[in-house]
Amino acid sequence: MSNKTLSELKILELFREELGLTYPHPLNLAGNTDDAAVMPLLPKDFATYAAGKKIMLGNRADSLVFTQDAMIENVHFRLDYGKPDQVAAKCMAVNVSDLAAMGASPLGALVHVGLPKRYAVREFLTSLTRGLRRSMQRYKFTIFGGDLTAARDFTISAALIGRINHRRTMLRSGAKAGDVLCVSGTLGLASLGLKLLEGHRKGRVSSAELGRYSHSVKRLLEPRARLALGRKMAEAGLATSCIDLSDSLARSLKLLAEESHVGFKVELSSRLLHREVRQYCGQLNPRRLADIVFSAEEDFELLFTIHAADTEKAHRLLPRGVIPIGTAVAHENGILAFHRGKRIAIKNEGFEHFGQRPWR
């Protein structure tokens, strides 16, 4: 038996092979490599209640969407600089972001909390529930229930259930050569926030400097899922493929390329970075620019492709949600990056759970 540590993607491949899930189950319209599963509803069999009235959900286009994500202390966050309410709200945003990438709307969540005894106090728990309540109000969903257990480290996990018209579902698998590659916002804020907060924790960054980059700190601790944008894109039938940018641009591009069987040509520009990141980094050479752009994590923007003929329509419908960054090309070309016509190697592929860094 080999003792070589497998990467996150290789582990997922192994799970699918060992469980006999190489091919998608017919009940999952999204296949088995997306972050969420889409299950069609049976007509007239499902209903919800709003304002005391029974509303039928079931029709031939209605589907349920299921996704799940967890956050673990000292792996995804630290309580040195993340409050319980921020951690809870971020866990919900991470899950909602997966729904946003499909164009779905959240309905409710099942939440698991693993709680060390030292945190089983009213102040901590009140803060935690405040974060959950804030997310429920922001994204318009409820909490169905869940589980509470004792744990060595604080853990929060949510299984989120959403609703979608499966005829409008945005998947990772629809891009074609010639499509325009877009991102819904600038990159790098959350990664800079992590760098600054870690520096402050270790005494290398002053409180004053931390204050100068408040947008970066807020993006890391209090991200917002692009839910409204995802729904608008799905309703308009704009995106040929879509994924959320949680781990990195490099990693997300790789997943889109694999599922759509295309390659990508990316045009690098400092305009892809948020102004606060540009301010912090100063003048960047092409190599450093590529490293930052491709490795930036947890911005939770949407990365998507559209038909070239729909570019003007996309800018009209989504004026703040379309930043063209490249084009889809033939699969054999792979993922290519250019800066002012010069090829730049992609060296950093973002966060890897089983790589060098023990936590994000």
C-alpha positions as CSV (number, residue, x, y, z in Angstrom):
1,M,0.0,0.0,0.0
2,S,1.4,3.4,-1.0
3,N,1.9,5.9,1.8
4,K,1.9,8.9,-0.6
5,T,-0.5,11.6,0.5
6,L,-3.2,12.2,-2.1
7,S,-4.4,15.6,-3.1
8,E,-8.0,16.7,-2.4
9,L,-9.1,16.1,-6.0
10,K,-7.4,12.6,-6.1
11,I,-9.2,11.7,-2.8
12,L,-12.6,12.7,-4.3
13,E,-11.8,10.6,-7.4
14,L,-10.9,7.6,-5.2
15,F,-14.2,8.0,-3.3
16,R,-16.2,8.1,-6.5
17,E,-14.4,5.0,-7.8
18,E,-14.7,3.0,-4.6
19,L,-18.4,3.9,-4.1
20,G,-19.3,3.0,-7.6
21,L,-20.2,6.6,-8.5
22,T,-18.0,7.0,-11.6
23,Y,-21.2,7.7,-13.5
24,P,-23.9,10.1,-12.2
25,H,-27.0,8.8,-10.6
26,P,-30.1,9.6,-12.8
27,L,-31.7,11.4,-9.9
28,N,-28.9,14.0,-9.9
29,L,-29.3,16.3,-12.9
30,A,-26.0,18.0,-12.1
31,G,-23.9,14.9,-12.4
32,N,-21.5,14.0,-9.6
33,T,-18.6,16.4,-9.9
34,D,-20.4,19.7,-9.0
35,D,-20.5,21.1,-5.5
36,A,-24.3,20.7,-5.4
37,A,-26.8,18.0,-6.5
38,V,-30.0,18.7,-8.4
39,M,-33.0,16.4,-7.9
40,P,-36.2,16.9,-9.8
41,L,-39.5,17.3,-7.9
42,L,-42.5,15.2,-8.7
43,P,-45.4,17.3,-9.9
44,K,-48.0,18.2,-7.2
45,D,-46.2,16.3,-4.5
46,F,-44.3,19.1,-2.9
47,A,-45.5,22.3,-1.2
48,T,-44.2,25.1,1.0
49,Y,-45.9,27.6,3.3
50,A,-45.5,31.4,3.0
51,A,-47.5,33.9,4.9
52,G,-49.8,31.1,6.1
53,K,-50.7,30.0,2.6
54,K,-49.9,26.7,1.0
55,I,-47.9,27.2,-2.2
56,M,-47.3,24.3,-4.5
57,L,-43.6,23.9,-5.5
58,G,-43.9,20.9,-7.8
59,N,-44.0,21.4,-11.6
60,R,-42.1,19.8,-14.3
61,A,-39.2,22.3,-14.1
62,D,-38.9,22.4,-10.3
63,S,-35.9,20.7,-8.6
64,L,-34.3,20.6,-5.2
65,V,-30.7,21.5,-4.9
66,F,-28.5,20.0,-2.1
67,T,-25.1,21.2,-1.0
68,Q,-22.9,20.9,2.1
69,D,-19.9,22.6,3.5
70,A,-18.1,22.6,6.9
71,M,-15.8,25.0,8.7
72,I,-13.3,23.8,11.3
73,E,-11.4,25.8,13.8
74,N,-7.7,26.2,13.0
75,V,-8.3,24.8,9.5
76,H,-10.8,27.3,8.0
77,F,-10.7,30.0,10.6
78,R,-9.2,31.2,13.9
79,L,-11.1,32.7,16.8
80,D,-8.2,35.0,17.4
81,Y,-9.7,37.3,14.9
82,G,-13.0,35.7,13.8
83,K,-16.0,36.1,16.1
84,P,-18.5,33.2,16.5
85,D,-21.2,35.2,14.6
86,Q,-18.8,35.8,11.7
87,V,-17.9,32.1,11.5
88,A,-21.5,31.0,11.5
89,A,-22.5,33.6,8.9
90,K,-19.5,32.7,6.7
91,C,-20.4,29.0,6.8
92,M,-23.8,29.8,5.5
93,A,-22.4,32.1,2.8
94,V,-20.1,29.4,1.6
95,N,-23.1,27.1,1.1
96,V,-25.2,29.8,-0.4
97,S,-22.4,30.5,-2.9
98,D,-22.7,27.0,-4.3
99,L,-26.4,27.6,-4.9
100,A,-25.6,31.0,-6.5
101,A,-23.2,29.3,-8.9
102,M,-26.2,27.2,-10.2
103,G,-28.8,30.0,-10.1
104,A,-30.7,28.4,-7.3
105,S,-32.6,29.9,-4.3
106,P,-32.1,28.6,-0.7
107,L,-35.0,27.1,1.2
108,G,-33.5,25.8,4.4
109,A,-30.5,24.3,6.1
110,L,-29.6,21.5,8.5
111,V,-26.8,22.7,10.7
112,H,-24.3,20.7,12.8
113,V,-22.3,22.4,15.5
114,G,-19.4,20.6,17.2
115,L,-18.7,22.5,20.4
116,P,-15.8,22.3,22.8
117,K,-16.8,22.5,26.4
118,R,-15.0,25.9,26.9
119,Y,-17.4,27.4,24.3
120,A,-20.6,26.0,25.8
121,V,-21.4,29.4,27.4
122,R,-24.2,31.9,26.8
123,E,-22.0,34.7,25.3
124,F,-20.4,32.4,22.7
125,L,-23.7,30.7,21.7
126,T,-25.6,33.9,21.5
127,S,-23.0,35.3,19.1
128,L,-23.2,32.1,17.1
129,T,-27.0,32.2,16.7
130,R,-26.8,35.9,15.8
131,G,-24.7,35.0,12.8
132,L,-27.1,32.3,11.8
133,R,-30.1,34.6,12.1
134,R,-28.3,37.3,10.1
135,S,-27.7,34.8,7.2
136,M,-31.4,33.6,7.4
137,Q,-32.6,37.2,7.0
138,R,-30.0,38.1,4.3
139,Y,-30.6,35.1,2.0
140,K,-34.2,34.4,2.9
141,F,-34.1,30.8,4.2
142,T,-34.9,28.9,7.4
143,I,-33.1,26.4,9.5
144,F,-34.9,23.1,9.6
145,G,-32.9,21.6,12.4
146,G,-29.6,19.8,12.8
147,D,-27.3,18.3,15.4
148,L,-25.1,19.4,18.4
149,T,-22.2,17.4,19.6
150,A,-19.2,17.9,21.9
151,A,-15.9,18.3,19.9
152,R,-12.2,19.0,20.4
153,D,-12.3,22.0,18.1
154,F,-15.2,24.2,17.2
155,T,-16.9,23.0,14.0
156,I,-19.9,24.2,12.1
157,S,-21.4,22.4,9.1
158,A,-24.5,23.1,7.0
159,A,-26.4,21.1,4.5
160,L,-28.3,23.6,2.5
161,I,-31.4,22.8,0.4
162,G,-32.5,25.1,-2.4
163,R,-34.9,25.3,-5.2
164,I,-34.2,25.7,-8.9
165,N,-35.8,25.6,-12.4
166,H,-33.7,22.8,-13.7
167,R,-34.1,24.0,-17.3
168,R,-32.2,27.1,-16.2
169,T,-29.5,25.4,-14.0
170,M,-26.0,26.7,-14.5
171,L,-23.5,23.8,-14.5
172,R,-19.7,23.6,-15.0
173,S,-20.1,21.5,-18.1
174,G,-21.5,23.8,-20.8
175,A,-18.6,26.0,-22.0
176,K,-17.6,25.8,-25.7
177,A,-14.6,27.1,-27.5
178,G,-15.1,30.7,-28.4
179,D,-17.2,31.5,-25.3
180,V,-16.1,34.6,-23.3
181,L,-14.8,33.9,-19.8
182,C,-16.0,36.3,-17.2
183,V,-15.7,37.0,-13.4
184,S,-18.3,38.8,-11.4
185,G,-15.9,41.0,-9.4
186,T,-12.3,41.9,-8.7
187,L,-10.0,39.4,-6.8
188,G,-7.6,39.2,-4.0
189,L,-9.3,41.0,-1.1
190,A,-9.9,37.9,1.1
191,S,-6.4,36.6,0.6
192,L,-4.9,40.0,1.5
193,G,-7.2,40.0,4.6
194,L,-5.9,36.7,5.7
195,K,-2.3,37.8,5.2
196,L,-2.8,41.0,7.2
197,L,-4.7,39.3,10.1
198,E,-2.1,36.5,10.4
199,G,0.6,39.2,10.3
200,H,-1.2,41.1,13.1
201,R,-1.6,38.0,15.2
202,K,2.1,37.3,14.9
203,G,3.0,41.0,15.7
204,R,4.3,41.9,12.2
205,V,1.3,44.1,11.2
206,S,0.2,47.0,13.3
207,S,-3.4,47.8,14.1
208,A,-3.1,51.0,12.1
209,E,-2.1,49.1,9.0
210,L,-4.9,46.6,9.5
211,G,-7.3,49.6,9.6
212,R,-6.0,50.9,6.3
213,Y,-7.2,47.7,4.6
214,S,-10.6,47.3,6.2
215,H,-12.2,46.0,3.0
216,S,-9.8,43.1,2.8
217,V,-10.4,42.1,6.4
218,K,-14.2,42.4,6.0
219,R,-14.1,40.3,2.8
220,L,-12.3,37.5,4.6
221,L,-14.4,37.5,7.8
222,E,-17.8,38.5,6.3
223,P,-18.1,37.3,2.7
224,R,-21.3,37.7,0.8
225,A,-22.5,35.1,-1.7
226,R,-23.5,36.5,-5.2
227,L,-27.0,35.0,-4.9
228,A,-29.0,37.7,-6.7
229,L,-26.5,37.8,-9.5
230,G,-26.6,34.0,-9.9
231,R,-30.4,33.9,-10.1
232,K,-30.5,36.8,-12.6
233,M,-27.9,35.1,-14.8
234,A,-29.9,31.8,-14.7
235,E,-33.2,33.5,-15.4
236,A,-31.7,35.3,-18.4
237,G,-30.1,32.1,-19.7
238,L,-26.8,33.9,-20.0
239,A,-24.1,31.5,-18.7
240,T,-23.0,28.5,-20.6
241,S,-21.0,27.3,-17.5
242,C,-20.5,28.7,-14.0
243,I,-18.6,28.0,-10.7
244,D,-18.0,30.0,-7.6
245,L,-14.5,31.3,-6.7
246,S,-14.0,29.8,-3.3
247,D,-10.6,28.0,-3.5
248,S,-8.8,30.0,-6.3
249,L,-9.1,31.2,-9.9
250,A,-6.6,28.5,-11.0
251,R,-8.5,25.7,-9.3
252,S,-11.9,26.9,-10.6
253,L,-10.6,27.2,-14.1
254,K,-9.3,23.7,-14.0
255,L,-12.7,22.4,-12.8
256,L,-14.5,24.3,-15.5
257,A,-12.1,23.1,-18.2
258,E,-12.4,19.5,-17.1
259,E,-16.2,19.4,-17.0
260,S,-16.7,21.4,-20.2
261,H,-13.8,19.7,-22.1
262,V,-12.3,23.0,-23.1
263,G,-9.2,25.0,-22.4
264,F,-9.0,28.7,-21.4
265,K,-6.9,31.7,-22.5
266,V,-6.7,34.2,-19.7
267,E,-5.6,37.9,-20.3
268,L,-3.9,39.1,-17.1
269,S,-4.3,42.7,-16.0
270,S,-3.9,44.5,-12.7
271,R,-7.5,45.6,-13.1
272,L,-8.5,42.1,-12.0
273,L,-7.3,42.9,-8.5
274,H,-9.3,45.0,-6.1
275,R,-8.0,48.6,-5.7
276,E,-7.1,47.9,-2.1
277,V,-5.0,44.9,-3.2
278,R,-3.3,47.1,-5.8
279,Q,-2.6,49.7,-3.2
280,Y,-1.0,47.2,-0.9
281,C,1.1,45.5,-3.5
282,G,2.2,48.5,-5.5
283,Q,3.7,48.0,-8.9
284,L,3.5,44.3,-9.9
285,N,5.6,42.6,-12.5
286,P,3.8,40.0,-14.7
287,R,5.0,37.0,-12.7
288,R,3.9,38.4,-9.3
289,L,0.6,39.6,-10.9
290,A,-0.1,36.0,-12.2
291,D,0.7,34.5,-8.8
292,I,-1.8,36.8,-7.0
293,V,-4.6,36.5,-9.5
294,F,-4.5,32.8,-9.8
295,S,-4.0,31.9,-6.2
296,A,-6.5,34.4,-4.6
297,E,-9.0,32.5,-2.4
298,E,-12.4,33.0,-0.8
299,D,-13.6,36.0,-2.8
300,F,-16.8,34.0,-3.6
301,E,-17.3,35.8,-6.9
302,L,-18.8,33.8,-9.8
303,L,-16.6,32.6,-12.7
304,F,-18.7,31.9,-15.8
305,T,-18.7,31.7,-19.6
306,I,-21.1,33.3,-22.0
307,H,-21.6,33.1,-25.8
308,A,-19.5,35.8,-27.5
309,A,-22.7,37.0,-29.2
310,D,-24.3,37.7,-25.7
311,T,-21.5,40.0,-24.4
312,E,-23.4,43.2,-25.0
313,K,-26.6,41.7,-23.5
314,A,-24.6,40.6,-20.4
315,H,-23.2,44.0,-19.9
316,R,-26.7,45.5,-20.2
317,L,-28.3,43.1,-17.8
318,L,-25.4,42.7,-15.4
319,P,-23.5,46.0,-15.5
320,R,-21.6,45.3,-12.3
321,G,-21.3,41.6,-12.7
322,V,-19.3,41.1,-15.9
323,I,-15.6,41.4,-16.2
324,P,-14.3,39.6,-19.3
325,I,-11.0,37.9,-18.5
326,G,-10.4,35.6,-21.5
327,T,-11.9,33.0,-23.8
328,A,-12.6,29.3,-24.0
329,V,-10.3,27.5,-26.4
330,A,-9.9,23.9,-27.6
331,H,-9.3,21.4,-24.8
332,E,-5.9,20.3,-25.9
333,N,-4.6,23.9,-25.4
334,G,-5.1,23.6,-21.7
335,I,-5.2,26.8,-19.5
336,L,-3.0,29.6,-20.8
337,A,-2.2,33.0,-19.3
338,F,-0.9,36.0,-21.1
339,H,0.1,39.5,-20.1
340,R,0.3,42.0,-22.9
341,G,0.8,39.2,-25.4
342,K,3.5,37.4,-23.4
343,R,2.9,33.9,-22.1
344,I,3.0,33.6,-18.3
345,A,3.3,30.1,-16.6
346,I,0.6,29.3,-14.0
347,K,2.5,28.2,-10.9
348,N,0.1,28.6,-8.0
349,E,-3.1,26.6,-8.0
350,G,-4.6,28.0,-4.7
351,F,-5.6,26.2,-1.5
352,E,-5.1,22.5,-1.1
353,H,-6.4,20.8,2.0
354,F,-3.6,18.2,2.0
355,G,-0.8,20.4,0.7
356,Q,1.9,22.3,2.4
357,R,-0.3,24.7,4.4
358,P,-2.2,23.1,7.4
359,W,-4.9,25.7,7.2
360,R,-6.3,28.6,5.2
